[in-house]
Structures are given as C-alpha cells and as structure tokens.
C-alpha cells in the first residue's frame, strides 16, 4: 500500500480509490477521438459534442476586461462580490425576465461559475440521510456533492413520453419525507426542452407541499428561440422556496471566464455567502466588471440566439433527411434525438454509447450519448464555423458522412 492510499477519504472510495475509479462518462469517446486524429490527420472530425460556444466573448466585453485588469483597485480580493456586478445582474433580470422587487445586495451574489455554486449548495443544506431529487439525464455536480456529504440521490428520469419533464407523482412517500432539495434545469441540457409557466407553478406547489427547496439551474435560460426567456422566480411564491442560478458562460460566450450568480431570498443568500466566504475569495474584480458590462448589454445574447437558430434549422433538416426523429429545440444549443436501430449491413446498436462510438469511428462525427432515460444522441450547434458559408459546408459534410453509414431507424 502506498503512503497516500490509506489517507483517501471514504467518500472517494478510501483505499480502493485507485482500483475502482471509473473513467469520466465520455472518456472512451475522448480517447477514440485522439486515435482517429492520429489515424486520419488530414480529415477533420465534425465535433457536434462540444458543450461550449465556438466563438470568443464579444470584443466589447474583452475591451472592458483589458481596461480594468491593470487598475490598482482591481488587484484586491472581491470576497462575495462587487456592487457593480450585483447591480448589473439585478438590472439584467428586470430587463430580460421582468423580475421586479429584487434587491441587488440581499437577493443576488456572484460565484466563480455555476459549477462551484452547485457544489456549495449541498454544504449549505444537506445532512447525512437527506435526499436530493434530481432530473436525469443532467448535470451531476449537486448530486455528487450530496453523496460526498452522506446524503442520497433519487433520480427523476426525463422521458420523451412526458415531454422531458419530471413526474413528481411517481416519487414514493418515504422518499419525499427525506427529500430536502430538488434540482431542475431548464432550458434543459441535453433535451433542449424549456419550462412553461404551468410547469414552474407545479414545481412551486410541489415545493410548498413537501417542504423542499428548489435549485433551478438556468445556465441556458436566455438562449431561447421563438419564445421569451422565462425565470422560475417569476412565479408567485417561487423566491421563498427556490434558488435560481444564472451563468454568463453559455449566453455571453464566457465559459472560461468563470462567472455566474445566484438569486434567492435573503436567508438563502446569507447561508450561501457564509459557505462561499470559507471557500473562495471571489472572482477577479476586472472579470466581474466585464461581466457587469455584458449583463448591461443583453443584445449580445440576441445575436447568439440568431446564429444558433439558423444552425438548428440546417442541422434539423439534415438529420431528418437521414432518418433521425429530429425537432428544433426551443432553447439551449443542443438537438436531442433517439438513436438509430441499426445499419443496413446488420450492425445493431446496443445503446447510445455504442451508437455514438460507431458514428465517431465510421463517419468521424462526434456526438454525446445519453442512456439515462432512453437512448439518445446530443448534437450541438456550437461546432466551429466562422460564418454562414462555413456553417452550410459543415452541415452538408455531416449529412454526406451520415448517409454513407446507411442507418436504419
């Protein structure tokens, strides 16, 4: 036994960590991509699996960062945030989501990306034995930290038959009694489904009835097509039972900048701020000021939505021509489709992981597989293309490569 082995925490597997540690969900696909790149150095992989914007942040945002990063006063720790960012977030929520009566100083606090916020919330609320209800497929961070803290996770599958909404009526009473948090994510990654006012009202009623705090991950909330963005907190009573998390990563092409904010009632913000104060010293002030500029210019998001909507129109048409049951999503930048059954040559797909690897190996197209609630592939429209002409070329190439596979549906 190595010196380190007997010191690893039980939550990570203890002495068996190095024997039992599993590859990340998509590690096999990443490995296969590297093999293909070496095997076919002159042929580009069409990467439809990327979950982050293909373009850099708007130049106007970058200019603010450049101006602010050398200022003496911005060298300081920001701790739980700077007023300019909180005020801009409050203004953004009012302008885009029509949220009134929010106080920028008691209802809003920044985070170094939404991922750390989701990691800290279980520390705020979960005790050993508590249960987190979470939708699957989905982002696992909050659930993982719940398990780290001795809690358990109860999955709510997002089935196509239920329009990719969770079925609250299916939850057993003994689970409900121990449940403390409900995690939802709309517009949803990976399904592309968006929430309606009726659905959010059901969530609020469910939360009050069962004494459960709602964590609404709204990372994609402003990326909607042909509909207005909707905030969970726009529903009467939601702020008393809910937390909403907004990120600048997807909407403003700022994934690597690591900037997000949490919105809730003052008690939740105070609890989160206490844990955050013991966890980090805040995001670089210059980044927060650039983020404030971004939030004050939501028209930047509108330009992104126009681009993604255009790409979806082309991608969905191409996938349908191949035989996929593809529909243009109402939000996010993901197209979620059931896998093919087989190929004409007789290869039968066992699951989404199998189908994704087959398409990658034989068509050099990368997708993301999901097998949590049926078998689906996620195609992202954040593929690299500098203009409309290149976008058309990428989609035409994708269609041609898929045709050669002779997929059966």
N, C-alpha and C positions, 0 to 999 in steps of 0.2 A: 504494500500500500504506500502510495506517495504521500509526502508530507501534507499536501493540500487536501487529499481525499476525505479524511475523517473530519474535516472542518467545514465542508459544504453543508449548507442548510438543508433540513429535511424537505422544505417546500420545493427545493430544486432536485430532490431525489437522494440527497445525502451521499453516502459513499458509492452509490450506484449511478451517480450522475453521468460519468464518462462512459459507462456501459449502456445506459438506457437513453441517453439524449438522442432525440429524433431530429432529422433534418427539418428545416423550415418547410411549411406546406408546399411551396413551389420550388424547392431546391432542385428536384430532379429536372424540372423544366429549365432552370438556370444552367445546370450542368450540361444539358443537351444543347442549349444554345451555344455554349462555348465550343462544344465538339463540332457543331455544324459550321461555325465561323472558321474553324481551322480546316475543315474538310472542303468548304466552298468559299474560299477567301474573296472570290470575285462576284459573289451573288449576295445581295443584301437580304437579311431577314426582315420581313414585314412585321414590325413589332406592334401588335394590337393588344398587348398585355400591359402596357405602361399605364400606371395609375397616377400620373402627374402630368401637368401641362407641358407641351412641347416647346413653348416659347418662353423667353425671359420675361420678367416683370416689365411693365410699361416704362419707357425711358424717363418719363416724368417722375415716377416713383424712385428710380435709380438716382436721378439728379438730386432729389431731396436727401437721400442717404449720403451721397458724396458731399453735399453741403454741410450736413450735420455731423458726420463721423469725425471731423477734425476739431470740432468745437470743444473747448476745455471743459465746459459744464457737462458735456455728454459722456465724459470718462467715468462718471460716478455710477455706483450701483443704483439700479432703479427699484430694487426690492419688489413691492407688489404693484408697481406701475407708475406711470406719469400721468398727470391730469389731462394733457393734450390727447393722449390716446383714448382714455376713458370717455372724454367729451366727444371725440370723433366717432367712437363706437356707438354712443348714445344717439348722436345725430344720424348715423347710418341706419340704425334700427328704426328710427322715426321715418326717415325718408323712404327706405326700401320696403319696410314691413308695417308701417303705420302704427308703430308701438309708441304710445304716449305714456306719460306718468312714470318714466324711468329716471332714476337719479344716477348720473354717471359715476358718482363716488360711493354709493351704497348698493347699487344693483349690478355693477359691472366690475370685472377685474381681468387683467391680461394673463396670458400664460405663454410659455415658450413652446408654442404649438398645441394643438388639441390633444395630442397623444399624452403629454405629461399631465394635462388636466384630467383626462380619463383615468390615468394611473393614480392620481392623488385622491379622487373622489371616494374610492373604497376605503382608503385610510381614514377619511372623514366619517364614514358611516357604517362600515361593515365590521361586525364582531364574529368570532368563531361560531359557526352554526347558522349564521344568516344566509339567506338565499338571494341571488341576483337573477332576475328574469332577463333573458337577452334573446334578441332575434338572430336567427341563423338562416342563411349564411350572413356573415358580417364581420365587423372589426373586433378582434378578440381582446383588446388591451384591458378594458374594465373587468371583463370576466377573469382574465389571468390574474390580475391583482386581487380580485375577490378570493380566488383559490389560495394565493400566497398568504392571505390573512386568516385562513381557516374557514372561509365561507364556502358555499357550494353554488353551482350554476345550474339553472333549469332553462333549457333551450326552447324557444318558440319558433318552430320552422316557418319559413315564408314560402308557402306553396303557391304555385301558379293558380291552382283552383280557387284560392282565396285572395286572388289579385295581389299577392305578395304582401298581405297584411297578417299580423299575428292573430291567432284565435285565442282570445282571453278566456272563452268559455271552456276550453279544453284543459285548463290548469286545475289540478286536484286541490281540494280544500286544504289538505295538510301542507302543500307547497305554498299556497297563498298565505297561510298563517305565519310562515317563517320568512316570507319574502320582504325585503326592505327596499331594493332598488329595481327599477325597470329600465333597461337600455333599449332605445329605439333610434333609428337612423333614417331620416327622410329629408330630401330625396335620397333614395336608398342605393348604397353600394353593396352588392353588384346588380340588383334587379332593375334599377332605373325608375322604380315606382316613386310617386310623390304622395305626400299626405293630403288629405282633404280636411276641410273644417269638421265634417261629420266624424271622420276617424279621430282627429285630435280631441273632439268632445268626448268620444268614447274612452279615450285614454285618460282624460281628466276625471271622468266619472269613476273609472276603474281605480284610479289612484286614491281618490277620496274614500271610496267604498272599502278598499282593502288596506288603507294606511301605508301606501307605497310611494316612495319618491321617484319621480320620472327623470331620467337623464336623456335628453334629446340631443343627439349628435347631428348638428346642422352644417357639417362641413361643405355640403354641396347645395345648401338651401337657396342660394341666389342663382344657381345655374339651372334655370328652367326655360322651357320653350313653349311658346303659345299659351302661357299662363303666368299669373302674377306669383312671385315668391310668397310663401306662407310661413309664418312663425308659429310655433307651438304656443308661445306666450301671448299670442293674440286672442286666445280662447279665455273666456271669463274663468277666473279661479286658477288658471294654469301656473301662474307665478308662485302661488302658495304651495303647490305640490310638485313643482318642476324646476329643472335646470336646463338651460339651453347653451350649447357650445358652438361658437362660430369660429371659423378659420379663414385666414387670408390666403392659404396655400392654393386651393383649387380655383377660387373665383378670380384672384388677382395674379395668378402665376407666380406665387411667392413660396413655393414648397420649402426651399432650403433656407428661407429667412427665419423660419420657426416663430410664428406669431399667431396668436389666437386670443379669444376672450370668452369668459363665462358670464352668463346673465341669469340672475335669480333674485330671490328675496334677500334682504339684508342679513338674515341669520345664516343662510347657506354661504353667502359671500364671506362672512366673517369666519366661518369654520374653514372654508377652503383657504382663505388668506392665512390662517394660522398654520395649516399644514404647509402651504406654499412657502411661507416665511422660513420654515425649517428645512426646506428642500432646495430652493434656488434663490439667487439674488436678483432675479428679474432679467428680462431681455435687454440687450444693449439699447440705450436711450435713442440713439440715432435710428435704429431699426424701428422702434416704436413711433418715432416722429415721421418716418417714411410711411409706416403703416397708417398713421393718422391721415396723412395726405391721401393715401389710397382710399380709405373709407369715406373721405370727403369728396371722392370722385367716382361714384358708382357707375358712371357711364363707361368706365373701363371694363366692368363686368359685362355690360351690354354688348360690347364689341366681341368679347369672348363667346358669348351666347350665340351671336350671329354666325361666327365661324363654326362652332360645334354643331349647330343646327344644320348648316349647309353640308358638313361632312356626314352627319347622320342620314340626310336624305340620300346621299350617294351610297353610303355603306349598306343601308337597309335594302335599297333596290338591288344591289349586287348580291347580298345574302339571300334574298327571296328568289332571285333568278337561279341560284344554286340549289335551292330547295329548303333552306332554313326557314323556320317559323319566326321571322324577324319583324319587330314592330319598333317604330321610332319611340324612344322613351320620352317622358315628359320632363325629366330632369337628369342631372349628372352628365358625365361623358362616357357612359357605358351602355352597350347593347347586349342584352342577356338572352341567349337563345338555347332551346333544347338541343342536345347533341344529336347527330345523325345515328341511325341504327347500325349501319354497316357500309361497306363498299361493294360495288358490283362484282369485284373479284372474290368476295366472300369473307372479307375480314369483318368480324363482328366486334363492336365496341363494348367493352365491359362497363365502362363508366366514363365520366367527364375527363378524369385524369388520363385515361387511355386514349380518348379521342383527341385531347389536346396534344399529347406527345406524338400521336400519329400524324396529325396535321403539321406539327413542327418539323418532324423528320422528313416528311414526304412532300411538303409544299413550302417549307421554310417560312411559315406564318406562325407567330407566337400569340397564343391566347391564354386566358386564365380559366382553369377548370373549377367547377363547384359541384360537390356531390352531397351537400348537406340536406337539401330538400328537393330531391330530384336531381337529374344530371344535366348541367348547363355549362355553356361556354360564355365567357365575357369578352366581348370585343370592345376595345377602347378607341375613341376617335382622337386621342392625343398622339397619334402617330406623327412622325416627323415629316413636315411638308411646309415649305416657306410661303406658298401662295396657292391660289385656286387651281392653277395649271398643274402644279405638282400633286395636289390632292387628287385630282382626276386620274393622274398617272398611277398613283399608289393604289387607288380603288380598282382601276382597270387591271393592274397587275395581280392584285389579290383575287379578283374574280377569275382570271385566267388560270392561276395556280390551283384554286379550289376546284375548278371544272375538271382538271386533269385527274383529280382524286376519284371522280365518279362516285360520289357519296349517295347513299340510299337513306331516305327519311321515312 
